[in-house]
Structure formats: C-alpha cells, structure tokens
Amino acid sequence: MERPKICMTLTGSTLSENLALLEKYRPYIDMVELRADFLTDDERLLTRRFPALAGMPCLLTIRRLVDGGQYMEGEGARTVMFARALSFADSDKSKNFAYVDFEEDFHVPSLQDAALAFGTRIVRSVHDMKNPIKHLAQRLDSLRTSGFEIPKIAFMPHSLADVKDLFNEAARLKDYNHILIAMGDLGLPSRLLAAKLKNYLTFVSPAEKRDGIANLGQIDPETLNNVYHFKTVNENTKVFGITGWPLVATSSPQLHNSGYEGHNINAIYIPIRAPVVKEAVDFADSLGVRGLSVTVCHKEKVLECAKELDEKVRQIGSSNTLVREGGGWKAYNTDGTGFTTALLNFTGTKDLRGWKVSIIGAGGAAKAIAWAVKSLKAKACVFNRTLSKAVALAEKYGFECEMLPREPSESTTRTLRKYSDLIIQTTSVGMDAAPPSTADTDPLWFYDFTGKEMLFDIIYVPSETPIMKRAAAVGCKVCNGYDMLRFQGYEQFELFTGEKY
C-alpha cells in the first residue's frame, strides 16, 4: 500500500501568510488544506489563485461553525464561494484544487459535476465535535456516492476506549480510500498510526497556528517526520508507547524513536494519554503494543494490570515499564537505576554515605528514588502533602518523614535544613511551569535556599523549573531530570527490543 499522505492544514487569514507557512514546512508535507473559512472577506475572493501559487496538491475546505470551522454565513454564500474557487479550471490540473471537502449533507449537483469534470476529488466528510461515531464501515459506505469520493469521518472521543474502537473497526476494512480521525489529545494515535487505519492521509498543522484549531489535536509536520518518522510507518510497524495523565510534555518519543532508527528497527513509540491506566493497557492490548513506558500518575496503579512483577518492582512498589511477555504484561522499574546513574554523575560521588537527603513527594517516582537513596547509603527524610503516604514510604527504608505544608512552617523548614545536603524533588509540581515560585509551581516555595544545597528535580520540561531557578540564583548546584530520563530510557529500550541503545 502507498503510505498515507501528509496534509498540512493552513488557517492563516491571508494567502500570503499561508504561503509563507507552506514554504517553511514544504520538505515535510505532500499536500495542503486551505481552510478558506479562516480567510478575511477580501482574501476569500482570491481563493481560486491559491493552487497555482502553492505548487503542490491543495484541498479546499470551507468549514462551517457547526463542524468545528469558522464559516458563519449561510449555505447560499458558501456555495458561491466554492463555485468561485473551482471555476475557470486551468488545462494544467496542478493549478486547480486537487481536492475539495463537502460535508455529508452538502449536495450541490452542479458543484459535484464541476469537481468531477475538472479532476478534483471530493472528500465527503462528517464531523462530530462532541461525541464518538460508531459503525464506521456503514457510515463510510453511506458517504460514498460515487467511486471518486474519499469518505472522511472525524469525531471527538470521550475516552481512549473510543479510539480503541476506531482501530478495531478499521482493522476490518479492506480499502485504503478513506480518512478516519479521532480528534483531541486522546486521538493522537489515530494521526501517528494512520497507516494502521489504512488512511488516505493524515492532517498536521504549523506549530505557529495550532492554537486556532487546538481542539483538533493535530501536531506539526516537523515533529511528525523528525520525531515519529511517519513516512516509514506501515502496517507491519511494531508499536511501543508511553502512558500517563495529562502527559502534556514528554521527550521519551524522541529518545526511543531515534533508537529504532539507529538500529534499523521497524517500530514507533507514541504517547497514549489516559486518565485511567487500565484504559491505556486495554488500548495497548487491542493494538498489540509491545511495550509501555508508564509515567505520572500511573506508576503504582499499573501494578494491577501486570501479570508478573520483576523483583525490583516488588522491592520498590511501583513500575515505569510494561513489557508484553508470554501473553501478558510484566512490570519492570528502570527509574531506580536510571536515577542512580544520573544522581552519581551529578554529585560526582560513588555513593551517598554520610549525606542527609530530603525526598519531596511520596508517589510512584518517589518510591523508586527512595529505593535508590537507601541503596546509596544515605539518611533521608520524606516530605509529602499527605502525611500518611510519607509515613508509609519512610518506614519502609528507616527514613524520617514530615508533612509538606501549603503554608510556611518552622518545623518543616528546620527539618529541611537538617536534610539539606541534597534535595530531590519528585512531584509533578513545576512541570511545564514558569516563574515566579508559588505553591502551585514550587513545592518548597516557602524555603529559603542558602546556596549550599544540591537540588535534583526529576522534571525536565521546562529544563529549569521555578524551584531550580530560585535555588541556582543563590549558588546552589542544580540538575533537572533529563539524564534520569535518558538512563532509564536506555534500559527500557533494551527491555523492549533486546538491543543495547
């Protein structure tokens, strides 16, 4: 089969703006969709010129508000706008629109006849911006009014289970002349794995313009090509992934996909967002995913989904890695060893004997880090907003514990000073956050660093969190979690593939 085309959606207000974006991303795409509903009134009159200026196949779309677009005028005016854009066809077909999008309830015989006469293929689309669409095979058949149309179904899933159903139904389809899309953040797998859906194309959008259509869940063409190597994905590509919630930012796909490319392995590693980890595991089971990285906030709950636990997982009590083995999932933990390697590189020591360490947090990541700190012979205190969790983790390793307050506390500050050789921040507070430090962006916002502490924050996006910036400003040596990500990812890669990274 021919791989799905990469179609970039253009939502600029002028043709010149759209053409500038096209030139920037031209090496990564096969065609463009001109969303004429985003053009100003004056620019809409010039729509007919766009294909000749673009120099590549163009899809004309004038999307109505009800279908997630910006066009609010009546159907009569929209019909005229389509007619202007398709009229006066050039004998050189490359100067005409190669495709036009008509919704399933938009039937204007003269426009359809003109499209067929001019060699313009009709994308016959249906959109549901609020709910999933079921019985896809029947809906696709009903959208085809002739053999020249490409039926398109796009819907908003309520859960990852709806995306799973999309892949299950697509697996039973025999043709490759359709477009199936689950929109929003949950639907990203439907775009990255368009080949598995037998899709005719997948949509992307320029990084500069995604805010205008953020609800669609498109990614930019450079990421699609350079991180996910989309053009090499086919029906035989092995799938791996990372699950968590909200999973706003992760560098794991770049790490793993670069490894597959370097080892010439036909595989792809994708984000599988799910608020409930069982949904992600069910999705992975359905698609035949071979391995899963597990991140916030699923590292403890995922143990319920595993058929077998590695010994290190039994010791730590959390897992960041699932590998399909013997018909089920085996849980591993690479956080502990990944953190140990990164931490010793940071401290320049062979162990932490004689060190007093503060561990901020008591979740799945903190469990692996507490295991590592104990293995390195340090004394530690666990700080957590929920004291019972801090107590449970501290007692396991003979550490002290203290409640982490939302308001300044002399007791907490005194204990932090006592265990201030190294402060390890393990929570998600500060992820994707910018200064200043507040209770929402900095778990130790009330603590005044002296400059003598070493701070290791396991967050790596942003590369400098508010707490890191504050500590570094007074002379503290600081480190983010990127090296931990690398080292635990290398171990995961070997578990997934059997190859050294």
VOGU-3710 file (C-alpha; in Angstrom, 3 decimals, decimal comma):
1> merpkicmtl> 0,000/0,000/0,000  1,051/3,605/-0,541  1,794/5,378/2,736  -0,752/7,958/3,919  -0,132/11,436/2,593  0,790/14,257/4,975  -1,639/17,138/4,555  -0,916/20,409/6,346  -3,928/22,477/7,419  -3,475/26,200/6,756
11> tgstlsenla> -5,543/28,588/8,880  -3,907/31,933/8,123  -6,081/34,955/7,453  -4,366/35,746/4,126  -2,996/33,752/1,209  0,468/35,256/1,711  0,547/34,149/5,337  -0,439/30,637/4,322  2,121/30,525/1,527  4,900/31,570/3,915
21> llekyrpyid> 3,995/28,669/6,230  3,842/26,298/3,277  7,378/27,239/2,240  8,692/26,684/5,761  7,240/23,183/6,006  7,298/22,148/2,330  10,009/19,453/2,830  7,810/17,625/5,350  4,434/17,501/3,579  2,735/16,099/0,485
31> mvelradflt> -0,211/18,477/0,189  -2,017/21,323/1,952  -5,559/22,008/3,087  -6,566/25,640/2,611  -9,100/26,444/5,311  -10,789/29,255/3,440  -13,186/29,779/6,351  -10,248/31,406/8,195  -9,521/33,913/5,394  -10,630/37,534/5,600
41> dderlltrrf> -13,519/38,548/3,357  -11,219/40,183/0,819  -8,861/37,208/0,726  -11,743/34,792/0,178  -12,266/36,397/-3,211  -8,725/35,306/-4,176  -9,062/31,635/-3,162  -9,012/30,451/-6,794  -5,386/31,595/-7,151  -4,019/29,509/-4,327
51> palagmpcll> -3,207/26,155/-6,043  -1,025/27,824/-8,707  0,809/29,797/-6,015  1,234/26,766/-3,754  2,841/24,481/-6,304  1,582/21,301/-4,665  -1,773/19,458/-4,404  -4,345/21,517/-2,498  -7,521/20,583/-0,647  -10,160/23,324/-0,419
61> tirrlvdggq> -12,189/23,363/2,801  -14,766/25,940/3,899  -15,742/24,530/7,269  -18,989/25,567/8,941  -19,154/26,558/12,611  -21,255/23,506/13,461  -18,490/21,256/12,087  -15,725/22,974/14,032  -14,937/25,685/11,473  -15,172/29,484/11,267
71> ymegegartv> -17,699/29,942/8,453  -20,875/31,547/9,815  -22,618/32,853/6,693  -25,435/30,929/5,036  -25,171/27,912/2,728  -26,024/30,020/-0,306  -22,991/32,236/0,227  -20,806/29,217/0,899  -21,983/27,566/-2,328  -20,993/30,696/-4,263
81> mfaralsfad> -17,598/30,696/-2,544  -16,997/27,082/-3,576  -18,102/27,897/-7,141  -15,667/30,814/-7,416  -12,789/28,701/-6,130  -13,471/25,792/-8,500  -14,468/27,748/-11,623  -12,383/28,586/-14,687  -10,395/25,377/-14,477  -6,920/25,509/-15,964
91> sdksknfayv> -5,828/22,918/-18,517  -2,824/22,423/-16,248  -4,514/20,472/-13,421  -1,768/21,379/-10,968  -3,184/24,918/-10,959  -6,606/23,686/-9,829  -7,649/22,399/-6,435  -6,835/18,679/-6,393  -9,425/18,015/-3,666  -12,472/19,714/-2,196
101> dfeedfhvps> -14,203/18,901/1,086  -18,012/18,660/1,018  -19,847/17,593/4,169  -22,215/14,636/4,003  -25,286/16,919/3,959  -23,865/19,332/1,372  -25,076/18,151/-2,019  -24,964/20,672/-4,863  -25,070/18,703/-8,150  -23,507/21,491/-10,217
111> lqdaalafgt> -20,507/21,707/-7,865  -20,109/17,953/-7,757  -20,271/17,738/-11,557  -17,756/20,556/-11,916  -15,370/18,847/-9,485  -15,538/15,595/-11,403  -15,146/17,361/-14,742  -12,067/19,258/-13,554  -10,442/16,184/-11,941  -10,995/17,496/-8,410
121> rivrsvhdmk> -11,580/14,636/-5,967  -14,319/15,121/-3,386  -13,603/14,418/0,269  -17,059/13,629/1,652  -16,834/14,389/5,374  -18,763/14,035/8,599  -17,680/15,627/11,863  -18,897/15,268/15,434  -17,120/17,737/17,679  -18,665/16,359/20,882
131> npikhlaqrl> -19,182/12,615/20,560  -17,669/9,461/19,054  -19,089/7,980/15,854  -19,765/4,252/15,710  -20,471/1,699/12,944  -17,755/3,201/10,767  -17,979/0,726/7,878  -21,642/1,540/7,300  -21,009/5,276/7,638  -18,160/5,122/5,138
141> dslrtsgfei> -20,362/3,301/2,643  -23,132/5,871/3,049  -20,674/8,712/2,395  -19,581/7,253/-0,942  -22,000/8,494/-3,589  -19,548/7,691/-6,369  -16,308/5,808/-6,752  -14,338/9,034/-6,935  -15,053/10,270/-3,419  -12,871/9,876/-0,338
151> pkiafmphsl> -15,059/9,445/2,761  -13,832/11,139/5,936  -15,074/10,587/9,497  -13,729/12,729/12,339  -15,071/12,660/15,879  -14,254/13,681/19,434  -13,655/10,638/21,660  -14,935/10,610/25,224  -12,252/8,154/26,318  -9,367/6,119/24,972
161> advkdlfnea> -11,834/3,250/24,598  -13,467/5,176/21,735  -10,084/5,430/19,996  -9,560/1,707/20,563  -12,916/1,010/18,885  -11,843/3,145/15,916  -8,757/0,970/15,372  -10,740/-2,240/15,848  -13,298/-1,226/13,208  -10,609/-0,012/10,820
171> arlkdynhil> -8,829/-3,373/11,048  -11,830/-4,961/9,325  -11,787/-2,520/6,404  -10,235/-3,697/3,157  -9,731/-0,458/1,207  -7,312/2,432/1,711  -9,524/5,156/0,305  -10,852/6,759/3,471  -9,865/9,093/6,315  -10,623/8,171/9,930
181> iamgdlglps> -9,683/10,566/12,725  -10,185/10,700/16,477  -9,694/14,344/17,428  -8,286/15,948/20,573  -5,397/14,834/22,768  -6,796/11,327/23,200  -6,912/10,876/19,427  -3,222/11,438/18,679  -2,612/7,712/17,945  -5,072/7,942/15,039
191> rllaaklkny> -2,833/10,545/13,403  0,522/8,899/14,120  -0,738/5,428/13,153  -2,674/6,497/10,056  -1,107/3,565/8,197  -2,653/1,132/10,680  -6,046/2,732/9,988  -5,448/2,392/6,225  -5,990/6,144/5,932  -5,554/8,053/2,699
201> ltfvspaekr> -3,899/10,921/4,572  -3,162/12,380/7,978  -3,536/16,046/8,909  -0,884/18,236/10,536  -0,741/21,954/11,250  2,072/24,513/11,530  3,382/24,930/15,065  2,694/28,664/14,746  -1,032/28,191/14,035  -2,163/25,274/16,176
211> dgianlgqid> -3,859/27,496/18,768  -6,667/28,270/16,329  -7,546/24,575/15,964  -6,158/23,223/19,244  -9,231/21,074/19,854  -8,443/19,007/16,748  -5,271/17,577/18,281  -3,012/17,982/15,239  0,778/18,056/15,600  3,259/19,941/13,467
221> petlnnvyhf> 4,798/18,335/10,349  8,388/18,677/11,548  7,635/16,670/14,706  5,677/14,094/12,701  8,688/13,493/10,466  11,694/14,049/12,718  10,390/12,546/15,960  7,915/9,911/14,739  9,447/9,134/11,315  5,925/8,921/9,933
231> ktvnentkvf> 6,950/8,159/6,363  8,449/4,819/7,432  5,426/3,615/9,428  3,428/0,825/7,788  1,044/-1,966/8,720  3,960/-4,118/9,944  5,473/-1,463/12,222  5,759/-2,553/15,864  4,183/-0,140/18,314  5,520/0,962/21,702
241> gitgwplvat> 4,346/3,888/23,769  4,197/5,966/26,897  1,094/6,442/29,024  0,263/8,931/31,731  -2,044/11,816/32,504  -2,142/14,575/31,484  1,132/13,745/29,649  1,411/17,317/28,419  5,105/17,084/27,526  7,470/14,141/27,128
251> sspqlhnsgy> 10,843/13,648/25,445  10,573/9,865/25,506  9,261/9,530/21,903  12,337/11,310/20,565  14,663/9,092/22,597  13,029/5,780/21,659  12,244/6,581/18,024  15,829/7,736/17,465  16,941/4,401/18,862  14,702/2,442/16,488
261> eghninaiyi> 16,014/4,438/13,560  19,621/3,904/14,630  19,124/0,156/14,932  17,031/-0,070/11,747  14,062/-1,442/13,715  10,629/-1,034/12,113  8,953/0,416/15,203  7,291/3,572/16,505  6,895/4,890/20,057  3,856/7,103/20,668
271> pirapvvkea> 2,060/8,928/23,507  -1,041/7,084/24,721  -2,795/9,535/27,018  -5,290/8,117/29,502  -6,625/9,388/32,855  -7,098/5,755/33,933  -4,168/3,422/33,332  -6,381/0,406/32,616  -7,745/2,250/29,557  -4,198/2,607/28,243
281> vdfadslgvr> -3,415/-1,063/28,876  -6,663/-2,150/27,206  -5,792/0,044/24,206  -2,295/-1,451/24,096  -3,724/-4,977/24,290  -6,112/-4,271/21,421  -3,423/-2,797/19,144  -0,761/-5,344/20,019  1,540/-2,743/21,600  4,772/-4,498/22,655
291> glsvtvchke> 5,915/-2,228/25,491  4,731/0,732/27,541  6,557/3,395/29,499  4,461/4,487/32,473  4,638/7,962/33,969  2,652/10,345/36,202  0,245/9,395/37,701  0,029/5,673/36,890  3,224/4,126/38,292  1,532/2,481/41,269
301> kvlecakeld> -1,896/1,683/39,841  -0,330/-0,028/36,812  0,746/-2,942/39,012  -2,873/-4,122/38,964  -2,597/-4,564/35,178  0,562/-6,709/35,258  0,557/-10,482/35,143  4,083/-10,654/36,562  6,249/-8,287/38,624  10,018/-8,022/38,322
311> ekvrqigssn> 11,880/-8,386/41,633  12,887/-4,718/41,630  9,236/-3,736/41,196  8,365/-5,874/44,226  11,005/-4,063/46,251  10,091/-0,562/45,102  6,318/-0,877/44,878  5,913/0,953/41,571  6,593/0,387/37,875  7,507/2,643/34,986
321> tlvregggwk> 7,791/-0,097/32,338  5,455/-2,793/30,995  6,701/-5,402/28,540  4,466/-7,920/26,796  5,803/-11,347/27,719  4,138/-14,725/27,381  0,689/-13,380/26,585  0,626/-10,881/29,423  2,406/-7,838/30,818  5,486/-7,984/33,009
331> ayntdgtgft> 6,204/-4,916/35,111  9,726/-3,541/35,470  11,203/-0,456/37,101  14,041/1,367/35,359  13,540/4,611/37,315  15,645/3,414/40,243  18,767/2,551/38,273  18,290/5,444/35,843  18,086/7,886/38,738  21,092/6,332/40,482
341> tallnftgtk> 23,320/6,769/37,426  22,151/10,340/36,834  22,494/11,284/40,512  26,029/9,959/40,919  27,059/11,791/37,750  25,561/14,942/39,279  27,161/14,580/42,716  30,478/13,206/41,447  30,480/10,543/44,155  30,407/6,731/44,292
351> dlrgwkvsii> 27,647/6,670/46,907  25,886/8,966/49,388  27,324/7,603/52,589  27,155/10,344/55,237  24,740/12,507/53,201  21,424/13,780/54,551  18,790/13,883/51,817  15,299/15,388/51,512  12,888/13,500/49,255  9,988/15,707/48,198
361> gaggaakaia> 6,932/13,591/47,374  5,821/10,041/48,066  4,304/8,861/44,768  5,454/6,286/42,234  8,618/8,171/41,241  9,493/8,877/44,890  9,284/5,169/45,669  11,974/4,377/43,108  14,100/7,276/44,302  13,784/6,290/47,970
371> wavkslkaka> 14,956/2,795/46,996  17,962/4,336/45,218  18,798/6,698/48,108  18,713/3,792/50,569  20,897/1,696/48,238  23,406/4,568/48,144  23,664/4,524/51,992  22,209/7,991/52,662  19,985/9,104/55,523  16,788/10,762/54,351
381> cvfnrtlska> 13,531/12,416/55,248  10,390/12,100/53,107  8,194/15,200/52,778  4,680/14,903/51,361  1,391/16,795/51,424  -0,407/13,611/52,539  1,426/12,607/55,710  0,206/9,001/55,688  1,965/8,385/52,350  5,170/9,945/53,668
391> valaekygfe> 4,991/7,724/56,759  4,476/4,553/54,689  7,428/5,289/52,400  9,735/6,458/55,193  9,060/3,430/57,402  9,938/1,076/54,559  13,527/2,355/54,483  14,020/3,603/58,032  13,832/7,261/56,976  12,252/10,166/58,805
401> cemlprepse> 9,150/11,879/57,463  7,400/15,221/57,677  4,245/16,737/56,310  4,810/19,185/53,454  2,631/22,206/54,276  0,892/24,612/51,976  1,721/27,452/54,356  5,176/28,277/55,790  6,107/26,020/58,710  9,039/26,469/61,096
411> sttrtlrkys> 9,059/22,722/61,832  9,267/21,772/58,155  11,937/24,383/57,485  14,068/23,102/60,400  13,829/19,533/59,116  14,673/20,622/55,579  17,760/22,391/56,891  18,770/19,179/58,691  18,403/17,137/55,463  19,735/19,735/53,034
421> dliiqttsvg> 22,893/18,164/51,597  20,732/17,034/48,699  17,093/17,865/47,952  15,351/15,601/45,454  12,095/16,945/44,004  9,960/14,019/42,745  6,493/15,543/42,326  4,862/16,972/39,204  4,717/20,457/40,754  6,634/22,746/38,421
431> mdaappstad> 6,032/20,686/35,297  5,510/22,935/32,291  5,558/25,922/34,704  7,268/29,292/34,578  8,456/31,572/37,407  7,607/33,036/39,831  7,606/30,422/42,556  4,190/29,852/44,109  2,562/26,998/45,964  1,323/25,771/42,561
441> tdplwfydft> 4,690/25,878/40,755  7,246/25,225/43,516  6,740/22,582/46,236  9,245/24,362/48,531  8,177/27,910/47,721  8,455/28,846/51,425  12,028/27,563/51,850  14,977/29,953/51,538  17,922/28,220/49,880  21,319/29,065/51,382
451> gkemlfdiiy> 23,414/28,205/48,330  24,946/25,140/49,979  22,203/22,690/48,975  22,314/20,473/45,895  18,947/20,218/44,143  17,877/17,419/41,784  14,456/17,990/40,187  13,229/14,963/38,203  11,146/17,254/35,935  12,813/18,052/32,603
461> vpsetpimkr> 10,129/20,194/30,912  10,867/23,018/31,411  14,597/22,430/31,628  14,714/24,884/34,548  11,711/24,732/36,876  10,819/27,604/39,232  12,426/25,816/42,197  15,612/25,186/40,186  15,799/28,819/39,092  15,338/30,016/42,649
471> aaavgckvcn> 17,981/27,645/44,032  20,515/28,386/41,283  20,115/32,137/41,859  21,724/31,822/45,314  24,504/29,494/44,172  23,041/26,013/44,613  24,174/23,301/42,215  21,034/22,117/40,382  20,104/19,364/37,954  16,927/18,522/36,060
481> gydmlrfqgy> 15,580/15,060/35,242  16,727/14,757/31,638  19,689/12,484/32,430  17,421/10,322/34,549  15,057/10,127/31,562  17,935/9,102/29,294  19,361/6,397/31,515  16,020/4,825/32,452  15,013/5,089/28,770  18,118/3,223/27,611
491> eqfelftgek> 17,226/0,365/29,950  13,617/0,410/28,723  14,802/0,313/25,119  16,756/-2,870/25,828  13,755/-4,435/27,580  11,547/-3,542/24,596  13,883/-4,597/21,783  16,627/-6,811/23,207  19,179/-4,329/21,802  21,561/-2,027/23,678
501> y> 20,587/1,579/22,988
//
